């Protein structure tokens, strides 16, 4: 069974204090790893897709990296508006499994000014 | 170009009533997915549909839950005889050709069973 574990569950940072969020996964065959941002009362908003170990993607203050067992979401010099829950999800190789995502529990990030 | 539209945003039902959740996918998207987010839990896959077809319902509870995506109109997630444990946020997502082409999520329907 595919599993995704995110850590820490919650993270408090001061504005400008860089840090990383972890996503560990177990999947029979990885087709893709996805990062989403979710604000309270809203649906998840797509950030990145990573497909192979060694791949990196960046967007503003966020950079996502991927290894064979985990992914990191690095946040550089965060601002209060980066406060949200960050979700990691995996897509497994397979027929029907290829069209569903298995999500982790999320990391709730709070950035204080 | 409107995003994925879900309605209602909030739904209150008494135990034993039926809940109907609607999802209109983004224009041009023919694939619809339903996920459930229970309090303090992650998003869990429920069902994947294309027009007039259920492709994968492996995440749907065996009883009381059903989903459809008719040729015309929105996708409907129906929960019959709701119980308190059904209280959750239900999210719909759509994509043009499967998840590789990117999911877009709606804002969800928050179901409260009293």
Interface residues (C-beta under 8 A of the other chain):
Chain A: X4 X31 X32 X34 X36 X41 X42 X43 X44 X45 X46 X49 X87 X89 X91 X96 X98 X99 X100 X101 X102 X103 X104 X105 X106
Chain B: X4 X31 X33 X35 X41 X42 X43 X44 X45 X48 X55 X56 X58 X59 X91 X93 X98 X99 X100 X102 X103 X104 X105 X106 X107 X108
